[in-house]
Amino acid sequence: MINGQILKQAIISGANNICSQKARINDLNIFPVPDGDTGTNMSMTVMAAVKEIEKMDNDDVATIAKKTASAMLRGARGNSGVITSLFFRGFANGLEGKKEASGKDLADALALGVDAAYKAVMKPTEGTMLTVGRMAAEAAVEATAETEDVVEIWEIVCEEAQHALDLTPTMLPVLKKAGVVDAGGKGILVIFEGMLSVIKDGVVIEAVDAADDDEEAEDAFRSAAAEFDDDITFTYCTEFIVGRDAEIATEPNELRLFLETIGDCVVVVDDEEIIKVHVHTEQPGDALKKGLEFGSLLTVKVENMKEQHKQAKADNESKKPAKAKKKLEVAEPVEDFGFVAVAAGDGVTELFEQLGCANVVSGGQSMNPSTDDIYEAVMATPAKTVFVLPNNKNIIMAAEQTQAIVEDREVVIVPTRTIPQGMSAMLVFDADADADTNREAMIDAASNVSTGQVTYAARDSEFGMKKIKEGEIIALENGKLTVTDKTVDKALLKLAKNMIDKDKSFVTLISGEDVTEEEAQNAYEMLCDKFGDDVDITFVSGGQPIYYYILSVE
């Protein structure tokens, strides 16, 4: 049996484990578009629970599980985070009323969590974290016919989760082609393994920041551009690691003395296998040549500090002061209808406000707001019925969870997947119609608009027969990658040619934060010259991140 204290420590250990491995989980994402990465979303979701249960003392398993589920629900980010929260919500339901839990209790509770997650997903896809959770729960429940030992049962959970994860590429061809397993499945396995460390060995896995490497004296090797604001005596920050040659008896101190004759800020750290070097110098080649006298060069990095400093200064001068987050306060529901939208970029936010949104939650691609963020915006909207427009497919599930926690007003989710869909939905709202009629009309309007997006590849990938390199310009039509090119304008023009035909009447071009006013104006004029005789083209300075341009066609 385990008590509440053990369950609490197990959940904390699971959270720490996924926080430590979130970067590796993010790397499993196979689609090249910059997105709200799975590892980040899941870790933020679970850590929301840690903040709450760390305050609790000597509570039973039911109380710990209930508080965990409630906090994860509010902190859920992205679809993977929401599904994680649903696993634990069902898990809490299974432990309701229990002071302690046996292995059978845990297995049955996990099965309830998996069932809740499957029911919440409109079209469950096998080969994802759902499969990993399901197979783990099924194996655990089956094993309870032989044992109810907590350690044995949770070992089976982890073993079968690993087995299921290994099978995900056989279920989803896109995973097999990319040579990876499902990122969400890996995340849930990592959480389970963190919990096992406590259940089996009583050891809470410590959180390790992804930026914390095991390289000694790393502070001495920081970027020189951040280290010196005024005088930079030498131009080149030179760093390298030498793999020591066992046959060379010369002491590394000789290397240090030489470097001090050609530069400053010299740091030489050594052990039996390597010598790690940092020096500011005008002769990086001489430094490397001297290093070769001690063995082979394993890594080399040479940076121009003066150029770094110039660029950092220019960047700092160009940065606008960060806008303070709008403080939201609960508003009495006195009006019939109100609206909440999720959007990023000053121009896009202002557009939704002009369309009638009382509150716009900051978020979108790569910045998935939590359920609690959306909940706060709903509660700050003074309406009896609040329509929520997520405007991103990875935010819809988080928005849907607000319906379970808002009590004094009705929440209506309009499942918009893009900014143009949200705009079109808002434009057809009829104040004289009821909520159900409006929802159907808004969904219908959203389905009739096509969305194009021009961005960059966040990682190397391969789709169809084409290899895509990190940094390459790509364009998507209704979420499907259709264009790759070397320049933003060429990708935009190709995208527009794909999307604009004789049946279309209205086009809106929305420019992002990484596009200058001149570039945006040139792009607008390019589209007008090419398509202006056939469609009405409107330009909006959106200021959105990630996407150079968003194209709305209807």
C-alpha positions as CSV (number, residue, x, y, z in Angstrom):
1,M,0.0,0.0,0.0
2,I,1.1,3.6,-0.5
3,N,-0.1,6.6,1.5
4,G,-0.7,10.2,0.5
5,Q,2.8,11.2,1.3
6,I,4.3,8.6,-1.0
7,L,1.9,9.5,-3.8
8,K,2.7,13.2,-3.3
9,Q,6.5,12.5,-3.6
10,A,5.9,10.2,-6.6
11,I,4.0,12.9,-8.5
12,I,6.7,15.4,-7.7
13,S,9.4,12.9,-8.9
14,G,7.4,12.4,-12.1
15,A,7.2,16.1,-12.7
16,N,10.9,16.6,-12.1
17,N,11.7,13.7,-14.4
18,I,9.8,15.2,-17.4
19,C,11.2,18.7,-16.6
20,S,14.7,17.3,-16.9
21,Q,13.9,15.5,-20.2
22,K,11.6,18.0,-21.8
23,A,14.2,19.1,-24.4
24,R,14.7,15.5,-25.5
25,I,10.9,15.0,-25.8
26,N,10.6,18.3,-27.8
27,D,13.2,16.9,-30.2
28,L,10.9,14.0,-31.1
29,N,8.5,16.4,-32.8
30,I,8.6,15.6,-36.5
31,F,6.7,18.5,-38.1
32,P,9.0,21.3,-39.0
33,V,6.7,24.2,-38.0
34,P,7.6,26.0,-34.8
35,D,5.0,24.8,-32.3
36,G,4.1,24.4,-28.7
37,D,6.5,21.6,-28.0
38,T,5.2,18.5,-26.3
39,G,7.8,18.2,-23.6
40,T,7.4,21.8,-22.6
41,N,3.6,21.6,-22.5
42,M,3.5,18.4,-20.5
43,S,6.1,19.6,-18.0
44,M,4.3,22.9,-17.4
45,T,1.1,21.0,-16.9
46,V,2.5,18.6,-14.3
47,M,4.5,21.3,-12.5
48,A,1.3,23.2,-12.0
49,A,0.3,20.4,-9.7
50,V,3.6,20.3,-7.9
51,K,3.2,23.9,-6.8
52,E,-0.1,23.0,-5.1
53,I,0.7,19.6,-3.5
54,E,4.1,20.7,-2.1
55,K,2.1,22.8,0.4
56,M,0.2,19.8,1.6
57,D,1.1,17.6,4.6
58,N,0.1,14.1,5.6
59,D,-3.0,14.0,3.4
60,D,-4.5,10.8,2.1
61,V,-4.1,9.5,-1.4
62,A,-7.6,10.7,-2.4
63,T,-6.9,14.3,-1.4
64,I,-3.5,14.4,-3.0
65,A,-4.9,12.9,-6.3
66,K,-7.8,15.3,-6.3
67,K,-5.6,18.4,-5.8
68,T,-3.2,17.1,-8.5
69,A,-6.0,16.7,-11.0
70,S,-7.5,20.1,-10.2
71,A,-4.2,21.9,-10.6
72,M,-3.3,20.0,-13.8
73,L,-6.6,20.8,-15.3
74,R,-6.1,24.5,-14.7
75,G,-2.4,24.4,-15.8
76,A,-3.0,22.2,-18.8
77,R,-1.2,23.5,-22.0
78,G,-1.5,22.1,-25.4
79,N,-3.3,18.9,-26.4
80,S,-0.6,16.8,-24.7
81,G,-0.9,18.7,-21.5
82,V,-4.7,18.4,-21.5
83,I,-4.5,14.6,-22.2
84,T,-2.0,14.3,-19.3
85,S,-4.4,16.2,-17.0
86,L,-7.3,13.9,-18.1
87,F,-5.2,10.8,-17.2
88,F,-4.8,12.2,-13.7
89,R,-8.4,13.4,-13.4
90,G,-9.6,9.8,-14.0
91,F,-6.8,8.6,-11.7
92,A,-8.2,10.9,-8.9
93,N,-11.7,9.6,-9.5
94,G,-10.5,6.0,-9.0
95,L,-8.8,6.9,-5.7
96,E,-11.8,8.9,-4.3
97,G,-12.4,8.2,-0.7
98,K,-9.2,6.2,-0.1
99,K,-6.6,6.9,2.6
100,E,-4.1,4.4,1.1
101,A,-3.9,2.7,-2.2
102,S,-3.0,-0.9,-3.2
103,G,-1.5,-1.9,-6.6
104,K,-5.0,-2.8,-7.7
105,D,-6.3,0.6,-6.7
106,L,-3.6,2.3,-8.8
107,A,-4.2,0.0,-11.8
108,D,-8.0,0.6,-11.7
109,A,-7.5,4.3,-11.2
110,L,-5.1,4.5,-14.2
111,A,-7.6,2.7,-16.3
112,L,-10.3,5.2,-15.4
113,G,-7.8,8.0,-16.4
114,V,-7.2,6.5,-19.8
115,D,-10.9,6.0,-20.4
116,A,-11.5,9.7,-19.6
117,A,-8.8,10.8,-22.0
118,Y,-10.1,8.6,-24.8
119,K,-13.6,10.0,-24.4
120,A,-12.4,13.6,-24.4
121,V,-10.6,13.2,-27.8
122,M,-13.0,13.4,-30.7
123,K,-11.0,11.1,-33.0
124,P,-8.5,9.1,-30.8
125,T,-5.4,8.2,-32.8
126,E,-3.5,5.0,-32.0
127,G,0.3,5.3,-31.9
128,T,0.1,8.3,-29.6
129,M,0.2,8.9,-25.8
130,L,-3.3,7.5,-25.6
131,T,-2.0,4.1,-26.8
132,V,0.9,4.2,-24.3
133,G,-1.4,5.0,-21.4
134,R,-4.0,2.4,-22.5
135,M,-1.6,-0.5,-22.9
136,A,0.1,0.3,-19.6
137,A,-3.3,0.4,-17.8
138,E,-4.5,-2.8,-19.4
139,A,-1.4,-4.7,-18.5
140,A,-1.6,-3.4,-14.9
141,V,-5.2,-4.4,-14.5
142,E,-4.5,-7.8,-15.9
143,A,-1.6,-8.3,-13.5
144,T,-3.8,-7.6,-10.4
145,A,-5.2,-11.1,-10.9
146,E,-1.8,-12.3,-9.6
147,T,-0.6,-9.5,-7.3
148,E,-1.8,-6.3,-5.7
149,D,1.8,-5.3,-4.7
150,V,2.2,-1.6,-5.5
151,V,5.8,-1.9,-6.7
152,E,5.1,-4.8,-8.9
153,I,2.1,-3.2,-10.5
154,W,3.8,0.1,-11.2
155,E,6.8,-1.7,-12.6
156,I,4.4,-3.3,-15.0
157,V,2.9,0.1,-15.9
158,C,6.4,1.4,-16.8
159,E,7.4,-1.8,-18.7
160,E,4.3,-1.9,-20.8
161,A,4.4,1.9,-21.4
162,Q,7.9,1.4,-22.8
163,H,6.7,-1.5,-24.9
164,A,3.8,0.5,-26.2
165,L,6.1,3.5,-27.0
166,D,8.4,1.2,-29.0
167,L,5.4,0.2,-31.0
168,T,4.2,3.7,-31.9
169,P,6.2,3.9,-35.1
170,T,4.5,0.7,-36.4
171,M,1.1,2.4,-35.8
172,L,1.9,5.8,-37.3
173,P,3.9,5.7,-40.6
174,V,5.0,9.3,-40.2
175,L,6.8,8.3,-37.0
176,K,8.4,5.3,-38.7
177,K,9.6,7.4,-41.6
178,A,11.1,10.0,-39.2
179,G,12.7,7.3,-37.1
180,V,11.2,8.5,-33.8
181,V,8.7,7.4,-31.2
182,D,5.6,9.5,-30.2
183,A,6.7,12.5,-28.2
184,G,3.6,12.5,-26.0
185,G,4.0,8.8,-25.3
186,K,7.6,9.4,-24.3
187,G,6.4,12.1,-22.0
188,I,3.9,10.0,-20.2
189,L,6.4,7.2,-19.8
190,V,8.9,9.6,-18.3
191,I,6.3,10.7,-15.7
192,F,5.5,7.1,-14.8
193,E,9.2,6.3,-14.4
194,G,9.7,9.3,-12.1
195,M,6.8,8.0,-10.0
196,L,8.3,4.5,-9.9
197,S,11.5,5.9,-8.4
198,V,9.6,6.9,-5.3
199,I,7.2,3.9,-5.2
200,K,10.0,1.4,-5.5
201,D,13.1,3.0,-4.0
202,G,11.7,6.0,-2.1
203,V,13.9,8.3,-4.2
204,V,12.5,11.6,-5.6
205,I,14.2,12.3,-8.9
206,E,15.7,15.8,-8.7
207,A,14.8,18.4,-11.3
208,V,17.7,19.2,-13.6
209,D,17.4,22.3,-15.7
210,A,18.1,21.5,-19.4
211,A,20.6,24.2,-19.4
212,D,22.6,22.7,-16.5
213,D,25.3,20.5,-18.1
214,D,27.9,18.6,-16.2
215,E,30.7,20.7,-17.6
216,E,32.8,22.2,-14.8
217,A,33.4,25.9,-14.4
218,E,30.9,26.7,-17.1
219,D,30.5,30.3,-15.8
220,A,34.1,31.0,-16.9
221,F,33.2,30.1,-20.5
222,R,30.2,32.4,-21.0
223,S,29.7,34.4,-24.1
224,A,32.1,37.3,-24.1
225,A,29.6,39.7,-25.7
226,A,27.5,39.5,-22.5
227,E,30.6,39.7,-20.3
228,F,32.1,43.0,-21.4
229,D,30.1,46.1,-22.1
230,D,32.7,48.7,-22.6
231,D,36.3,47.9,-23.7
232,I,37.0,44.8,-25.7
233,T,40.8,44.5,-25.9
234,F,40.9,41.4,-28.1
235,T,38.6,40.6,-30.9
236,Y,38.2,36.8,-30.8
237,C,36.7,34.7,-28.0
238,T,38.3,31.3,-28.7
239,E,37.1,28.1,-27.0
240,F,38.3,24.6,-27.7
241,I,38.6,21.2,-26.1
242,V,41.7,19.1,-26.5
243,G,41.5,15.3,-26.2
244,R,44.7,14.6,-24.3
245,D,47.4,12.4,-25.8
246,A,48.6,10.0,-23.1
247,E,52.1,9.9,-24.6
248,I,52.5,13.7,-24.2
249,A,53.9,14.5,-20.8
250,T,53.8,18.3,-21.1
251,E,51.7,19.9,-18.3
252,P,48.6,22.0,-19.4
253,N,50.1,24.9,-17.4
254,E,52.5,25.4,-20.3
255,L,49.5,26.0,-22.6
256,R,48.1,28.5,-20.1
257,L,51.3,30.4,-19.9
258,F,51.5,30.6,-23.7
259,L,47.9,31.8,-24.0
260,E,48.6,34.6,-21.5
261,T,51.2,35.9,-23.9
262,I,48.7,36.3,-26.8
263,G,45.5,37.3,-25.0
264,D,43.6,37.7,-21.8
265,C,40.7,36.1,-19.9
266,V,42.5,32.8,-20.0
267,V,40.9,29.8,-18.4
268,V,42.4,26.3,-18.7
269,V,40.6,23.4,-17.0
270,D,41.9,19.9,-17.4
271,D,41.5,16.3,-16.2
272,E,43.0,13.0,-17.3
273,E,41.2,13.0,-20.6
274,I,40.6,16.5,-21.8
275,I,41.8,20.1,-21.6
276,K,39.1,22.8,-21.9
277,V,40.4,26.3,-23.0
278,H,38.9,29.8,-23.1
279,V,41.0,32.8,-24.3
280,H,40.4,36.3,-25.8
281,T,43.0,36.9,-28.5
282,E,43.8,38.4,-31.9
283,Q,45.5,35.1,-33.0
284,P,43.0,32.3,-32.5
285,G,45.0,30.2,-35.0
286,D,48.1,30.4,-32.8
287,A,46.0,29.3,-29.8
288,L,44.6,26.3,-31.7
289,K,48.1,25.4,-33.0
290,K,49.5,25.4,-29.4
291,G,46.6,23.2,-28.3
292,L,47.4,20.6,-30.9
293,E,50.8,20.1,-29.1
294,F,48.8,18.4,-26.3
295,G,46.5,16.2,-28.3
296,S,43.7,16.4,-30.9
297,L,41.0,19.1,-31.1
298,L,37.6,17.8,-30.1
299,T,35.6,21.0,-30.4
300,V,36.4,24.5,-31.6
301,K,34.4,27.8,-31.3
302,V,35.7,31.2,-32.4
303,E,33.5,34.3,-32.0
304,N,34.0,37.9,-33.0
305,M,33.3,39.7,-29.7
306,K,33.3,43.2,-31.2
307,E,30.6,42.2,-33.7
308,Q,28.6,40.4,-31.0
309,H,28.8,43.5,-28.8
310,K,27.7,45.8,-31.7
311,Q,24.8,43.5,-32.5
312,A,23.7,43.1,-28.8
313,K,23.8,46.9,-28.4
314,A,21.6,47.4,-31.5
315,D,19.2,44.7,-30.4
316,N,18.8,46.3,-27.0
317,E,18.2,49.7,-28.4
318,S,15.6,48.3,-30.8
319,K,13.6,46.4,-28.2
320,K,10.3,47.9,-27.2
321,P,9.4,47.8,-23.5
322,A,7.4,44.7,-22.7
323,K,3.8,45.4,-22.2
324,A,2.5,44.6,-18.7
325,K,0.1,41.7,-18.5
326,K,-3.4,43.0,-18.2
327,K,-4.7,42.3,-14.7
328,L,-8.0,40.5,-15.0
329,E,-10.7,40.7,-12.3
330,V,-13.9,38.7,-12.1
331,A,-16.8,40.5,-13.7
332,E,-20.5,40.1,-12.9
333,P,-22.3,38.4,-15.8
334,V,-24.7,41.2,-16.6
335,E,-24.7,41.1,-20.5
336,D,-26.2,38.4,-22.6
337,F,-23.1,37.5,-24.7
338,G,-19.4,38.1,-24.5
339,F,-16.3,36.8,-26.3
340,V,-12.8,35.6,-25.5
341,A,-10.2,35.0,-28.2
342,V,-6.6,33.6,-28.1
343,A,-4.2,35.6,-30.2
344,A,-0.6,36.9,-30.4
345,G,0.6,40.2,-31.8
346,D,-0.6,43.7,-31.1
347,G,-2.3,44.2,-34.4
348,V,-4.2,40.9,-34.3
349,T,-5.2,41.5,-30.6
350,E,-6.5,44.9,-31.5
351,L,-8.5,43.4,-34.4
352,F,-10.3,40.9,-32.2
353,E,-11.0,43.7,-29.7
354,Q,-12.6,45.8,-32.5
355,L,-14.7,42.8,-33.4
356,G,-16.1,42.7,-29.9
357,C,-13.8,40.5,-27.8
358,A,-13.9,41.6,-24.2
359,N,-10.6,39.8,-23.4
360,V,-7.9,38.5,-25.7
361,V,-5.6,35.8,-24.2
362,S,-2.0,36.1,-25.3
363,G,-1.0,32.9,-27.0
364,G,-0.9,30.9,-30.1
365,Q,1.7,28.8,-32.0
366,S,4.6,27.9,-29.6
367,M,2.8,29.8,-26.8
368,N,-0.1,27.7,-25.7
369,P,-2.0,29.3,-22.8
370,S,-3.1,27.2,-19.9
371,T,-6.7,26.3,-19.1
372,D,-6.4,28.7,-16.2
373,D,-5.4,31.5,-18.5
374,I,-8.5,31.0,-20.5
375,Y,-10.6,30.5,-17.4
376,E,-9.5,33.9,-16.0
377,A,-10.4,35.6,-19.2
378,V,-13.8,34.0,-19.2
379,M,-14.5,35.1,-15.6
380,A,-13.4,38.6,-16.5
381,T,-15.9,38.8,-19.3
382,P,-19.2,40.4,-18.0
383,A,-21.6,38.0,-19.9
384,K,-24.0,35.2,-19.1
385,T,-22.8,33.3,-22.2
386,V,-19.1,33.6,-23.2
387,F,-17.9,32.4,-26.6
388,V,-14.3,31.2,-26.6
389,L,-12.3,31.2,-29.9
390,P,-9.0,29.2,-29.4
391,N,-7.7,30.0,-32.9
392,N,-5.2,27.2,-32.8
393,K,-5.8,23.4,-33.0
394,N,-3.4,22.8,-30.0
395,I,-5.4,25.2,-27.7
396,I,-8.9,23.8,-28.4
397,M,-8.7,21.1,-25.7
398,A,-7.4,23.5,-23.1
399,A,-10.3,25.8,-23.9
400,E,-12.8,23.0,-23.6
401,Q,-11.7,22.2,-20.1
402,T,-12.9,25.6,-18.9
403,Q,-16.5,24.4,-19.3
404,A,-16.0,22.0,-16.4
405,I,-14.8,24.7,-14.0
406,V,-16.9,27.7,-14.8
407,E,-20.1,27.7,-12.8
408,D,-21.9,31.0,-13.0
409,R,-22.0,31.5,-16.8
410,E,-22.2,29.3,-19.9
411,V,-19.1,28.8,-21.9
412,V,-19.4,28.0,-25.6
413,I,-16.3,26.8,-27.4
414,V,-16.1,27.7,-31.1
415,P,-13.3,25.3,-32.2
416,T,-11.5,27.8,-34.5
417,R,-8.1,26.5,-35.6
418,T,-6.6,29.7,-37.1
419,I,-6.7,33.5,-36.7
420,P,-8.7,33.9,-40.0
421,Q,-11.2,31.3,-38.8
422,G,-11.7,33.3,-35.6
423,M,-12.1,36.5,-37.5
424,S,-14.7,35.0,-39.8
425,A,-16.6,33.5,-36.9
426,M,-16.8,36.8,-35.1
427,L,-18.1,38.6,-38.2
428,V,-21.3,36.4,-38.5
429,F,-22.4,36.7,-34.8
430,D,-26.0,37.7,-34.5
431,A,-27.0,39.3,-31.2
432,D,-30.7,38.4,-31.8
433,A,-30.0,34.7,-32.1
434,D,-29.5,32.2,-29.3
435,A,-26.2,30.7,-28.3
436,D,-26.7,27.4,-30.2
437,T,-27.7,29.1,-33.4
438,N,-24.7,31.4,-33.2
439,R,-22.3,28.6,-32.5
440,E,-23.4,26.7,-35.6
441,A,-23.2,29.8,-37.7
442,M,-19.8,30.7,-36.4
443,I,-18.5,27.2,-37.0
444,D,-19.9,27.2,-40.5
445,A,-18.3,30.6,-41.3
446,A,-14.9,29.3,-39.9
447,S,-15.1,26.3,-42.1
448,N,-15.5,28.4,-45.3
449,V,-12.3,30.4,-44.8
450,S,-8.9,29.0,-46.0
451,T,-5.8,29.9,-44.0
452,G,-2.3,30.2,-45.4
453,Q,0.8,30.7,-43.2
454,V,4.4,31.5,-44.2
455,T,7.0,30.6,-41.6
456,Y,10.3,28.8,-41.3
457,A,11.3,25.2,-40.7
458,A,12.2,24.8,-37.0
459,R,14.0,21.6,-37.6
460,D,15.3,19.3,-40.4
461,S,12.5,17.1,-41.6
462,E,11.2,15.2,-44.6
463,F,7.7,15.3,-46.1
464,G,6.7,13.4,-49.2
465,M,9.9,13.1,-51.2
466,K,11.3,16.4,-50.2
467,K,14.0,17.0,-47.5
468,I,13.5,20.2,-45.6
469,K,16.4,22.0,-43.9
470,E,16.2,23.9,-40.6
471,G,15.7,27.6,-41.4
472,E,14.2,27.0,-44.9
473,I,11.1,29.1,-45.6
474,I,7.9,27.0,-45.7
475,A,4.2,27.7,-46.3
476,L,1.1,25.9,-45.1
477,E,-2.3,25.7,-46.6
478,N,-5.0,24.8,-44.0
479,G,-2.2,23.2,-41.9
480,K,-0.7,21.2,-44.7
481,L,2.8,22.0,-45.8
482,T,2.6,22.8,-49.5
483,V,5.4,25.2,-50.3
484,T,9.1,25.5,-49.6
485,D,11.4,28.2,-50.9
486,K,14.5,30.3,-50.2
487,T,12.7,33.6,-49.7
488,V,9.6,34.8,-47.8
489,D,8.1,36.7,-50.8
490,K,8.5,33.8,-53.2
491,A,6.9,31.4,-50.7
492,L,4.0,33.9,-50.1
493,L,3.4,34.2,-53.9
494,K,3.4,30.4,-54.4
495,L,1.0,30.0,-51.5
496,A,-1.4,32.7,-52.9
497,K,-1.4,31.1,-56.3
498,N,-2.4,27.8,-54.7
499,M,-5.2,29.4,-52.6
500,I,-6.8,32.1,-54.8
501,D,-9.1,30.9,-57.5
502,K,-12.2,32.2,-59.4
503,D,-14.5,31.2,-56.5
504,K,-12.7,33.4,-54.0
505,S,-13.8,37.0,-53.3
506,F,-11.9,38.3,-50.2
507,V,-8.2,38.0,-49.2
508,T,-6.6,39.4,-46.1
509,L,-2.9,39.6,-45.7
510,I,-1.6,39.8,-42.1
511,S,2.0,40.6,-41.6
512,G,4.1,39.4,-38.6
513,E,6.6,40.9,-36.2
514,D,9.6,39.8,-38.2
515,V,8.5,41.7,-41.3
516,T,9.3,45.4,-41.8
517,E,6.7,47.9,-42.9
518,E,8.5,48.3,-46.2
519,E,8.6,44.5,-46.7
520,A,4.9,44.2,-45.8
521,Q,3.9,47.0,-48.2
522,N,5.9,45.4,-51.0
523,A,4.2,42.0,-50.4
524,Y,0.7,43.6,-50.3
525,E,1.4,45.4,-53.6
526,M,2.8,42.2,-55.1
527,L,-0.5,40.4,-54.3
528,C,-2.6,43.4,-55.6
529,D,-0.7,43.4,-58.9
530,K,-1.2,39.7,-59.3
531,F,-4.7,39.1,-58.0
532,G,-6.2,42.6,-57.4
533,D,-8.4,42.4,-60.5
534,D,-10.2,39.3,-59.3
535,V,-10.5,39.6,-55.5
536,D,-10.6,42.3,-52.8
537,I,-7.3,42.4,-50.9
538,T,-7.0,43.9,-47.4
539,F,-3.8,44.4,-45.4
540,V,-3.4,44.2,-41.6
541,S,-0.3,44.8,-39.6
542,G,-0.7,41.9,-37.2
543,G,2.6,41.8,-35.4
544,Q,2.2,38.0,-34.7
545,P,5.3,35.9,-33.9
546,I,6.4,32.8,-35.8
547,Y,4.5,33.6,-39.0
548,Y,5.9,36.1,-41.4
549,Y,2.5,36.3,-43.1
550,I,-1.0,34.8,-42.5
551,L,-3.2,34.7,-45.5
552,S,-7.0,34.6,-45.2
553,V,-8.9,33.6,-48.3
554,E,-12.7,33.2,-48.6
